[in-house]
Amino acid sequence: MNKPLFLRTGGPSVLACGAWLKNTVCVTRGNEAHVSKVLGDLDAAPARLMLDATVAQLCKTLDVRPDAVAHDLHPDFYSTRFAQAYADRCGVPVVAVQHHHAHIAAICAEHGIGEAVLGLALDGVGLGSDGSPWGGELLLVDGAGFQRIGHLLPLAMPGGDRAAREPWRMAAAALFHLGRGGEIVRRFRGQPAAPTVWAMLQRGLNCPATSSMGRLFDAAAGLLGVNEAQSCEAQAAILLQALAEGHGAAAPVEGGYRIAERAASTQGAMPARIAELDFSPLLAVLADCSDARHGAALFHATLASGLADWVERAAAVYDIPRVALGGGCFHNAILAGALSRKLAARGLRVLTARVMPPNDGAISLGQAWVAMQSISQGAEHVSRHTGAR
C-alpha cells in the first residue's frame, strides 16, 4: 500500500473506484487518502479482478467501512458497476463524479485547496455531464460542485472510438471542418476507408463531436503526416512532442486561435455563456505545412498561447487567481512548462500534480475528494434546516 496523502480536513470514509484507463482505487480514513497502485485498464480481466481484491484489502487493512462509494459518470465502466453493487450491499450512498471534475479535484486534494479554482482539464476523453465526450475543458470548481465555463471547439470523430486509434480520421475531420473535405481521399490515399470517412462526414453518420485536446493532438499529427494509425496510447502526441523538442522554440501562429462566447446548452446552475477556444486557424496552417518538426513546434507554441489567454480571460471574469492543471495531456513537458510559465507571468497561481500523476491514475483521489465534500455539505444542509446543533 502506498503512503497516504494527507487531506486538508477529515471527513467521512469514502471508497472511490477510479476510471477505466490506468485504474486506481482510493479509500479515505479521517484526513488520509490511501490510493492504490495502478491496477491497469479495465478492459482486461486481470485488472478487474485486481480492483475487487484491492478494495477488499484496503478496507480490511485500514479497518474502514465506507460511508459512501464514488464512481465515474459513465454507466458502462466496470468500476461504476462495481461501485453501485458494493454500495448496494453495504447500504451506503453512491456519488457519481464527472471525469474532468475529478481530474481537477485531485489537484485540489494534493494542494489542500478549499477555495474555488479554475480547472483546465486536458485529456483524451471523459464522459461529460451532457452525455458527449469531453476532453478540453475549462471548469470552475468549488467544493463538491463544478461549472463548465469553457471548452475547445468540438471536432467530429468519424467512426467514434476508432478515430482515437487512427489520427488520420481526426485529420480528415479537421479538413472537413475547414471546408477542405475534398482533399481527404487524395491526402489519405493509403487508407482504404478514406472515401467512407469522407462520406460519413458529409452525412454526419457515426461522427460524434468531441472537445478533446487529445483528439486535437491526433488531428495535428495526421495533418503533418506524423502518425496515421497508433500502435499504443498517445503515440501521436508523443511523436509530436519529440519533433517539437528536436526543432526548438517557435513563435505561435499569429491569429492561430479564436475565443468566442456562445449560449450554454445546459440549464440550472451552469453559466448562461460558455467561452469556446477554437484552434481552427492553427489546423489550417498545419494542413499546408511541409516541415513536420516546424509544424509540431508551431502547434505547441500556439496551444500554450491560446490556452493562457483563455484562462486569463476566465480568471478576470470570475475573479479567481488560482488555476489547476489536470489530465493526461499535462504529461507533455513542452505544453505544461510553457503554459505554467505564461499563467504565472500573468499573476495566476498555478497548481499542478505533485505526488499523483496528472492522468487517470489520480481520478480515484479526485472522486474521493468530491464525495467527501458532497457528503459533508449535505450534512451541513440538513443541520441548518433541522435546527440541529
Steps between C-alpha positions, in 0.01 A plus 500: 500500500630846409562766763185698577440846363388733778194707416421852616223378730357171617162368402291192440672188371460464125584224255569642153521254212694700242497517122501250214862557395790486747252405769577559865275487803507734798379452858490791743528479877474825693732740316694220330452398138644160414536455123590158362764432242382513138294186445482528120238566235163348583450340159736230633359231729808491727460872573135447593589219735775716647249780564276263696790365705657841561178651633461212745864522608500878548180502704622211714848644556365845586211354703259718303138449408434770238224752567461553124632368170605724210525416132525650151192630318535235227237233568678222311836510678577192706605733782155666489314170515730377779443820699124479469491133601736559794295795625180298467644215707620740770192721495696821443452778242682523169642823358554533124787735416560643153840395364655846452361627827690210659821598320486850648381374839809278523722807459298685765530204737878491460537873564247523781289755313167586658413800284361519150749436219502513125574155366655434160446131424665372182493133408378242251144445609258496789122487497360849543199588707316567172573146378761602241874416501691782669875552523591868465315662789515823697317448829415704805536257792367594841466232764295207379363694203633619167394707203620451145589854400689418181613228265694446179306528176361148443630295208326201345634153573425300183449143609468592868764337720685378193602860432694495829713216362542639147613866497447528126126494574532803728708671231221423253249653743717812525517532121123461477452766767731733305291455185769284340328163517567443132868445587435205733512214249809636324695579817424166661510283191678231702193459721236280333231653722571857387206519253268360765621751759450784254142380442439458875610857565279633222196318638583536870481122549678349801695821554454600866651838583767526768672790674803280575850647501633150439305482175632845403853360538394210279363736237828692496703179471284380212520830314879508534533138388662407830268217595197358320433196722612460860656180629484615865312757706598864434757400237408792275534752782833353610638519146385861466673594825824332388492686167439832676786435740726423204402824331530734797294804590264655247275803505128428518300531179364853478122480517531126557204481735172674578306535824128545461205490735191298423181415684536207738295193412451400863265635760485555875817615674707506182605837351288667233804532272793272426838611365601280206866479399541433129834391353363469144740767363793301640373179339475683166867595525601143590303363206733689266823450699763283329745495792367272777752619759418863438128421499528316833682797655236742366227275638640495854578873508154596376324264740682654796418855389135427432446313824673772701280773349190288557578435867605861565170625361306261724707598805402863444132423440462279808761679715683176581882516507560122534508252211546123530643310203387137475465223244736277303598772252703660778751216471614705200792694646500767227134584543499477879816709539413773250143536626602509866756772432252710301232474768741578782627804307140626492472485876313171533584231754554178306424168671637181344526134596781433747456159665238353269532493120287745298338212310219258586704341778390795716129477418415290807655762729295772331183293526562446872566871558173597330300232680635600842398859444167402349410297809627769739311775319188285499528449878547874552191566288293260713641650821411856397146407406418278800638730769756239609799622697 
